[in-house]
């Protein structure tokens, strides 16, 4: 982590990413029978990453449609504003990092993985189980 915060991403930006992605996972699992969240930080294929796995609701198509383009929330009645993912994408633009979502069909522990990769590529990879129009 020390090398990561000294050379890859500023500690305050990493804190913001972890808080926003973590809060989203907590919100997603709030109404689930299974409430699992796993945070993983490390190096994959030579690049630092942050993975957040959770067992919550899958991404709604509207969330994917607005991803990184405009604020969108599925929990406005609970005070949600959609600022968390927008902030994540602002940080990724500054860092030229990539964003990935993968949803799992047959996993009893987790329904999805949200990843931030500090790979200098600025890509978005969305692997969802539902179609977004």
Backbone as CSV, one residue per row, in Angstrom:
resi,resn,N_x,N_y,N_z,CA_x,CA_y,CA_z,C_x,C_y,C_z
1,UNK,0.833,-1.194,0.000,0.000,0.000,0.000,0.872,1.251,0.000
2,UNK,1.953,1.223,0.760,2.817,2.416,0.824,3.318,2.800,-0.566
3,UNK,3.833,1.825,-1.319,4.309,2.117,-2.671,3.166,2.661,-3.526
4,UNK,2.003,2.058,-3.384,0.832,2.470,-4.164,0.492,3.935,-3.906
5,UNK,0.470,4.347,-2.636,0.086,5.727,-2.304,1.218,6.725,-2.535
6,UNK,2.434,6.266,-2.630,3.550,7.172,-2.901,3.836,7.320,-4.389
7,UNK,3.414,6.324,-5.205,3.802,6.328,-6.614,2.661,6.186,-7.612
8,UNK,1.524,5.653,-7.189,0.455,5.332,-8.131,-0.734,6.267,-7.972
9,UNK,-1.242,6.389,-6.757,-2.412,7.214,-6.479,-2.249,7.855,-5.106
10,UNK,-2.576,9.125,-5.034,-2.517,9.854,-3.780,-3.385,9.171,-2.722
11,UNK,-2.920,9.162,-1.496,-3.638,8.486,-0.415,-5.061,9.000,-0.239
12,UNK,-5.261,10.303,-0.352,-6.616,10.846,-0.172,-7.543,10.394,-1.304
13,UNK,-7.033,10.286,-2.530,-7.850,9.786,-3.640,-8.165,8.303,-3.458
14,UNK,-7.201,7.531,-2.972,-7.446,6.112,-2.694,-8.502,5.977,-1.596
15,UNK,-8.403,6.795,-0.557,-9.408,6.777,0.510,-10.797,7.065,-0.038
16,UNK,-10.890,8.041,-0.928,-12.180,8.386,-1.534,-12.730,7.221,-2.335
17,UNK,-11.874,6.596,-3.152,-12.299,5.425,-3.937,-12.808,4.309,-3.031
18,UNK,-12.048,3.995,-2.004,-12.434,2.914,-1.099,-13.744,3.230,-0.388
19,UNK,-13.900,4.475,0.036,-15.132,4.871,0.727,-16.333,4.792,-0.208
20,UNK,-16.198,5.319,-1.423,-17.323,5.330,-2.368,-17.699,3.919,-2.821
21,UNK,-16.706,3.125,-3.198,-16.995,1.761,-3.655,-17.495,0.894,-2.500
22,UNK,-16.920,1.103,-1.325,-17.371,0.359,-0.149,-18.799,0.703,0.241
23,UNK,-19.124,1.993,0.209,-20.487,2.420,0.537,-21.484,1.843,-0.463
24,UNK,-21.124,1.846,-1.739,-22.010,1.262,-2.748,-22.257,-0.226,-2.477
25,UNK,-21.220,-0.945,-2.051,-21.368,-2.369,-1.743,-22.271,-2.567,-0.525
26,UNK,-22.118,-1.726,0.481,-22.967,-1.821,1.670,-24.424,-1.562,1.298
27,UNK,-24.659,-0.545,0.495,-26.021,-0.221,0.050,-26.600,-1.374,-0.773
28,UNK,-25.779,-1.941,-1.668,-26.248,-3.032,-2.535,-26.629,-4.273,-1.739
29,UNK,-25.935,-4.532,-0.647,-26.203,-5.743,0.128,-27.265,-5.543,1.211
30,UNK,-27.663,-4.311,1.419,-28.598,-3.982,2.500,-29.878,-4.813,2.472
31,UNK,-30.422,-5.046,1.294,-31.699,-5.751,1.170,-31.531,-7.209,0.737
32,UNK,-30.302,-7.700,0.754,-30.032,-9.077,0.341,-30.063,-10.016,1.542
33,UNK,-30.446,-11.249,1.284,-30.384,-12.258,2.337,-28.939,-12.583,2.689
34,UNK,-28.093,-12.643,1.679,-26.663,-12.873,1.872,-25.963,-11.524,1.811
35,UNK,-25.193,-11.213,2.824,-24.528,-9.901,2.892,-23.021,-10.088,2.985
36,UNK,-22.418,-10.368,1.851,-20.969,-10.547,1.783,-20.345,-9.396,1.020
37,UNK,-19.243,-8.891,1.549,-18.447,-7.871,0.872,-16.988,-8.249,1.061
38,UNK,-16.229,-8.174,-0.020,-14.803,-8.476,0.027,-14.055,-7.359,-0.685
39,UNK,-13.072,-6.787,-0.011,-12.212,-5.765,-0.588,-10.843,-6.384,-0.815
40,UNK,-10.313,-6.190,-2.014,-8.991,-6.718,-2.341,-8.190,-5.624,-3.031
41,UNK,-6.975,-5.393,-2.549,-6.039,-4.465,-3.168,-4.775,-5.242,-3.472
42,UNK,-4.170,-4.962,-4.611,-2.941,-5.672,-4.930,-2.426,-5.329,-6.303
43,UNK,-1.646,-6.250,-6.848,-1.056,-6.088,-8.177,-1.505,-7.267,-9.024
44,UNK,-2.067,-6.976,-10.192,-2.507,-7.999,-11.138,-1.970,-7.608,-12.513
45,UNK,-1.306,-8.537,-13.154,-0.725,-8.291,-14.480,0.161,-7.049,-14.488
46,UNK,0.838,-6.804,-13.371,1.777,-5.687,-13.291,1.153,-4.343,-12.935
47,UNK,-0.155,-4.304,-12.659,-0.846,-3.054,-12.343,-1.549,-3.151,-10.993
48,UNK,-1.521,-2.055,-10.267,-2.263,-2.007,-9.009,-3.759,-1.968,-9.288
49,UNK,-4.513,-2.573,-8.381,-5.964,-2.631,-8.552,-6.661,-2.552,-7.198
50,UNK,-7.948,-2.222,-7.268,-8.866,-2.317,-6.138,-10.063,-3.101,-6.642
51,UNK,-10.391,-4.196,-5.969,-11.576,-4.991,-6.288,-12.529,-4.931,-5.104
52,UNK,-13.802,-4.732,-5.394,-14.842,-4.831,-4.369,-15.872,-5.835,-4.875
53,UNK,-15.969,-6.948,-4.179,-16.963,-7.975,-4.474,-18.114,-7.785,-3.495
54,UNK,-19.349,-8.025,-3.960,-20.468,-8.014,-3.013,-21.550,-8.988,-3.455
55,UNK,-22.449,-9.269,-2.525,-23.535,-10.220,-2.779,-24.871,-9.506,-2.943
56,UNK,-24.809,-8.227,-3.254,-26.023,-7.430,-3.354,-26.703,-7.512,-4.698
57,UNK,-27.658,-6.627,-4.854,-28.421,-6.562,-6.099,-27.505,-6.282,-7.273
58,UNK,-27.872,-6.813,-8.414,-27.109,-6.565,-9.637,-27.326,-5.116,-10.078
59,UNK,-26.467,-4.651,-10.947,-26.604,-3.294,-11.458,-27.848,-3.180,-12.325
60,UNK,-28.623,-2.152,-12.081,-29.781,-1.887,-12.936,-29.274,-1.326,-14.255
61,UNK,-29.971,-1.631,-15.358,-29.538,-1.134,-16.667,-29.339,0.383,-16.703
62,UNK,-30.170,1.134,-15.994,-30.036,2.596,-15.994,-28.732,3.048,-15.339
63,UNK,-28.274,2.309,-14.344,-27.001,2.640,-13.701,-25.874,2.473,-14.717
64,UNK,-25.882,1.358,-15.431,-24.851,1.097,-16.438,-24.914,2.152,-17.547
65,UNK,-26.100,2.500,-17.944,-26.293,3.488,-19.013,-25.684,4.842,-18.645
66,UNK,-25.776,5.236,-17.380,-25.283,6.539,-16.927,-23.859,6.492,-16.377
67,UNK,-23.271,5.332,-16.310,-21.987,5.109,-15.663,-20.908,6.083,-16.133
68,UNK,-20.461,6.926,-15.230,-19.399,7.871,-15.529,-19.804,9.042,-16.391
69,UNK,-21.067,9.113,-16.797,-21.545,10.190,-17.665,-22.400,11.195,-16.916
70,UNK,-23.208,10.706,-15.995,-24.116,11.569,-15.238,-24.435,10.899,-13.909
71,UNK,-24.754,11.724,-12.932,-25.174,11.168,-11.636,-26.454,10.375,-11.808
72,UNK,-26.477,9.227,-11.161,-27.682,8.405,-11.176,-27.688,7.572,-9.906
73,UNK,-28.823,7.520,-9.241,-28.925,6.738,-8.025,-30.180,5.878,-8.042
74,UNK,-30.071,4.728,-7.410,-31.218,3.833,-7.273,-31.805,3.927,-5.869
75,UNK,-31.217,4.755,-5.031,-31.693,4.877,-3.653,-31.831,6.342,-3.215
76,UNK,-32.468,7.112,-4.056,-32.680,8.532,-3.773,-33.460,8.742,-2.471
77,UNK,-34.456,7.859,-2.224,-35.286,7.981,-1.021,-34.471,7.785,0.257
78,UNK,-33.294,7.197,0.145,-32.413,6.993,1.291,-31.277,8.002,1.315
79,UNK,-31.368,9.026,0.483,-30.352,10.076,0.467,-29.275,9.924,-0.582
80,UNK,-29.393,8.927,-1.457,-28.393,8.726,-2.499,-28.426,9.835,-3.537
81,UNK,-27.242,10.167,-4.058,-27.149,11.242,-5.038,-26.496,10.805,-6.342
82,UNK,-25.821,9.659,-6.337,-25.100,9.216,-7.527,-23.717,9.819,-7.643
83,UNK,-23.314,10.599,-6.646,-22.021,11.271,-6.713,-20.842,10.300,-6.562
84,UNK,-21.058,9.175,-5.867,-19.959,8.236,-5.614,-19.315,7.699,-6.872
85,UNK,-20.116,7.172,-7.791,-19.540,6.649,-9.032,-19.019,7.768,-9.930
86,UNK,-19.650,8.934,-9.874,-19.127,10.063,-10.659,-17.742,10.459,-10.145
87,UNK,-17.580,10.484,-8.832,-16.279,10.798,-8.240,-15.254,9.734,-8.618
88,UNK,-15.665,8.475,-8.598,-14.773,7.387,-9.006,-14.276,7.610,-10.430
89,UNK,-15.176,7.979,-11.328,-14.769,8.199,-12.715,-13.910,9.449,-12.880
90,UNK,-14.141,10.468,-12.076,-13.271,11.650,-12.108,-11.850,11.270,-11.706
91,UNK,-11.736,10.463,-10.655,-10.418,10.006,-10.203,-9.764,9.154,-11.290
92,UNK,-10.532,8.277,-11.900,-9.973,7.431,-12.956,-9.514,8.246,-14.160
93,UNK,-10.236,9.299,-14.487,-9.801,10.165,-15.595,-8.458,10.818,-15.257
94,UNK,-8.310,11.295,-14.039,-7.044,11.913,-13.606,-5.898,10.905,-13.651
95,UNK,-6.186,9.685,-13.252,-5.165,8.636,-13.163,-5.039,7.823,-14.445
96,UNK,-5.933,8.054,-15.403,-6.015,7.251,-16.620,-6.171,5.764,-16.269
97,UNK,-7.016,5.530,-15.266,-7.264,4.166,-14.815,-8.477,3.564,-15.492
98,UNK,-8.619,2.275,-15.351,-9.722,1.540,-15.970,-10.735,1.112,-14.910
99,UNK,-11.963,0.890,-15.370,-13.072,0.503,-14.504,-13.703,-0.748,-15.068
100,UNK,-13.942,-1.724,-14.216,-14.549,-2.977,-14.660,-15.701,-3.361,-13.744
101,UNK,-16.730,-3.926,-14.341,-17.818,-4.563,-13.601,-17.973,-5.957,-14.172
102,UNK,-18.036,-6.924,-13.291,-18.326,-8.295,-13.707,-19.407,-8.844,-12.793
103,UNK,-20.481,-9.342,-13.376,-21.540,-9.986,-12.611,-21.396,-11.493,-12.758
104,UNK,-21.708,-12.209,-11.674,-21.548,-13.654,-11.642,-22.903,-14.341,-11.635
105,UNK,-23.032,-15.395,-12.427,-24.295,-16.139,-12.499,-24.368,-17.219,-11.424
106,UNK,-23.308,-17.950,-11.226,-23.334,-19.111,-10.344,-22.288,-19.005,-9.240
107,UNK,-22.419,-18.001,-8.402,-21.492,-17.810,-7.302,-22.317,-17.603,-6.037
108,UNK,-22.190,-18.494,-5.083,-23.018,-18.409,-3.873,-22.545,-17.317,-2.920
109,UNK,-21.325,-16.832,-3.086,-20.778,-15.812,-2.183,-20.994,-14.386,-2.684
110,UNK,-20.845,-14.181,-4.005,-20.875,-12.829,-4.559,-21.668,-12.781,-5.861
111,UNK,-22.345,-11.668,-6.087,-23.084,-11.463,-7.331,-22.298,-10.625,-8.327
112,UNK,-21.329,-9.845,-7.817,-20.580,-8.980,-8.735,-19.239,-8.551,-8.159
113,UNK,-18.412,-8.043,-9.091,-17.107,-7.468,-8.760,-17.006,-6.121,-9.448
114,UNK,-16.625,-5.099,-8.703,-16.335,-3.782,-9.260,-14.844,-3.562,-9.067
115,UNK,-14.148,-3.231,-10.150,-12.694,-3.085,-10.087,-12.242,-1.752,-10.639
116,UNK,-11.215,-1.227,-10.007,-10.501,-0.060,-10.489,-9.073,-0.517,-10.713
117,UNK,-8.559,-0.284,-11.924,-7.203,-0.694,-12.273,-6.381,0.534,-12.644
118,UNK,-5.209,0.634,-12.066,-4.319,1.745,-12.373,-3.346,1.295,-13.457
119,UNK,-3.918,1.148,-14.664,-3.186,0.547,-15.785,-2.822,1.549,-16.876
120,UNK,-3.181,2.825,-16.698,-2.862,3.832,-17.701,-3.658,3.698,-18.984
121,UNK,-4.735,2.911,-18.983,-5.478,2.642,-20.215,-6.808,3.384,-20.318
122,UNK,-7.424,3.705,-19.203,-8.700,4.427,-19.224,-9.845,3.654,-19.851
123,UNK,-9.861,2.345,-19.700,-10.901,1.502,-20.297,-12.086,1.305,-19.354
124,UNK,-13.198,0.890,-19.957,-14.374,0.429,-19.215,-14.717,-0.942,-19.744
125,UNK,-14.828,-1.898,-18.837,-15.218,-3.252,-19.219,-16.425,-3.628,-18.372
126,UNK,-17.547,-3.831,-19.026,-18.785,-4.163,-18.341,-19.220,-5.543,-18.801
127,UNK,-19.284,-6.479,-17.861,-19.723,-7.832,-18.161,-20.920,-8.142,-17.268
128,UNK,-22.095,-7.733,-17.751,-23.322,-7.876,-16.968,-24.165,-9.022,-17.507
129,UNK,-25.018,-9.520,-16.647,-25.886,-10.629,-17.022,-27.179,-10.156,-17.681
130,UNK,-27.385,-8.849,-17.762,-28.601,-8.319,-18.363,-28.236,-7.351,-19.472
131,UNK,-29.157,-7.134,-20.357,-28.933,-6.272,-21.504,-29.272,-4.825,-21.141
132,UNK,-28.407,-3.930,-21.565,-28.622,-2.491,-21.357,-28.982,-1.871,-22.696
133,UNK,-30.102,-1.150,-22.732,-30.518,-0.523,-23.994,-30.310,0.964,-23.968
